[in-house]
Amino acid sequence: MKLKLLSILLFLASLSSFSQIIKGKVVFKNYSIPKIEVINATSKTLTVSDVNGNFSIAGNTNDILVFVSKEHELKKITITPETLKNKVTIVELELNAEELEEVVITNIQATTLTAGVAVEQIKRDEITAERADKILKPPMIDDLNINKGLNLIRIGGFLAGLLKKEKKDVEKEIPETAFTTIAKNSYDQRFYLETLKLHPNEIELFLQFCEADPKSKTVASNNNTLSTMDFLFAKNAEFKKIATSKN
């Protein structure tokens, strides 16, 4: 009897060690969202939601699932025993605030046409053109003159100059975003503590270690969640190896 009970316990333990399939659906305000990257950050596996927002991915209890989309906020959930019991786990995403900011037209100062030399010349051209239009011409004779042609050319050149100047003013050098800033904004402290297995006092040192790598600039400029995560995992292995050798 004891041998039979032990066999059952061993069988149940072996089952718990295998990953289970988590099935879910990604939605936004009850609308299905296709092509969402679903990443198991613990096992480093990846899948994509289908046209109906459905996905399935292997995972265990305490695994962290990350949902990545350019149009929506990054979403992270931890697999719990309740998650494994659910037939379908509904994951609600929110619109990405950064994407909304890109859609909003920036507040560019309006260009006021002051009474400068160029504007005064345009006004004189308009008066000349209006007077020329009033001159009586012999019927059935087209002199093939475009009275306002020079005026349009002058206006076009003037506006092109203004737009060129505004473009130079707007096109200022955008400062590079530090890798540490991106890493802190993308992942909370729980990610570093539970997933990367770092101590609280090691997190800041680890991020400085990552930023010292020239590759961090490329990762920061791309600002891609998956590439950032892969970089963090790779640097974490190096960081722990160095820490172990020092000890």
C-alpha positions, -999 to 999 in steps of 0.1 A, spaced: 0 0 0 28 24 9 46 15 -23 15 22 -43 10 56 -26 46 65 -32 42 57 -69 12 79 -72 30 108 -55 60 104 -79 37 103 -109 19 135 -97 53 152 -91 65 143 -126 33 157 -141 38 190 -123 74 193 -136 62 194 -172 49 226 -188 12 229 -194 -5 247 -223 -20 280 -214 -48 291 -238 -59 327 -239 -74 355 -259 -60 390 -263 -86 418 -264 -90 456 -263 -124 468 -252 -139 434 -260 -124 435 -295 -100 407 -305 -64 417 -312 -44 397 -338 -6 395 -342 2 401 -306 36 387 -295 31 365 -265 65 357 -247 71 334 -219 99 354 -203 108 325 -180 112 298 -206 121 323 -234 94 309 -258 73 330 -282 40 327 -300 17 352 -318 -21 356 -314 -42 346 -344 -67 366 -363 -92 361 -335 -68 371 -308 -64 335 -296 -30 321 -285 -16 290 -267 18 288 -251 36 264 -227 41 275 -192 43 266 -155 31 282 -123 50 315 -116 62 318 -153 59 354 -166 40 360 -198 47 393 -217 23 407 -243 40 429 -269 24 452 -294 34 485 -310 -1 499 -306 -7 488 -270 10 491 -236 33 463 -226 13 437 -205 29 412 -181 10 385 -162 22 357 -138 9 323 -144 -10 311 -113 -27 278 -105 -60 296 -114 -45 305 -148 -38 268 -155 -73 258 -145 -90 284 -168 -99 270 -202 -93 305 -218 -75 333 -201 -87 367 -212 -59 393 -215 -70 430 -217 -45 454 -233 -45 492 -232 -36 517 -259 0 527 -260 3 563 -248 35 567 -268 17 558 -300 -10 584 -292 16 611 -287 30 603 -321 -4 608 -337 -10 642 -321 4 671 -342 31 689 -323 25 725 -314 45 743 -341 45 781 -338 25 797 -366 44 816 -392 32 852 -394 38 870 -426 52 903 -414 55 933 -436 90 923 -448 105 930 -482 94 897 -497 58 901 -485 56 937 -497 69 926 -531 42 899 -533 15 925 -525 28 948 -553 28 919 -577 -9 912 -568 -18 948 -574 0 948 -608 -17 915 -618 -52 929 -609 -46 960 -630 -34 939 -659 -65 918 -658 -86 949 -662 -69 960 -694 -92 955 -724 -78 930 -749 -89 926 -785 -115 898 -788 -104 864 -802 -67 873 -795 -48 854 -769 -15 871 -760 -4 839 -742 7 860 -712 2 846 -677 -2 878 -658 0 861 -624 27 836 -634 55 856 -619 34 863 -588 28 825 -583 64 817 -588 74 844 -563 49 832 -537 60 796 -542 96 805 -537 88 826 -507 68 798 -490 95 772 -499 120 794 -481 98 796 -450 92 759 -450 129 752 -454 137 775 -424 110 759 -403 123 724 -412 158 734 -400 143 747 -367 123 716 -361 151 691 -371 171 693 -339 193 665 -328 172 641 -306 192 630 -276 199 594 -272 179 575 -246 201 557 -221 197 519 -221 193 520 -183 162 543 -187 146 520 -213 153 489 -192 138 505 -160 107 517 -180 102 483 -197 105 460 -167 96 465 -130 117 454 -100 99 421 -98 114 411 -132 149 417 -120 143 400 -87 123 369 -98 132 364 -134 168 375 -135 174 363 -98 192 395 -89 195 409 -54 179 443 -48 213 459 -43 226 444 -76 200 458 -99 215 492 -104 250 477 -108 237 452 -133 221 479 -154 254 499 -154 271 467 -165 247 464 -194 251 500 -204 289 497 -205 285 472 -234 285 492 -267 257 469 -280 234 486 -254 233 517 -276 220 497 -306 194 479 -284 183 513 -269 179 529 -303 158 500 -316 137 500 -284 123 466 -292 110 446 -262 121 412 -274 157 423 -283 159 442 -250 149 411 -231 174 389 -250 201 414 -243 192 414 -206 193 376 -204 227 375 -221 242 401 -199 227 386 -168 246 353 -175 278 373 -179 271 393 -148 266 362 -127 297 346 -141 318 376 -132 303 377 -97 309 340 -92 346 343 -103 351 371 -78 337 351 -50 
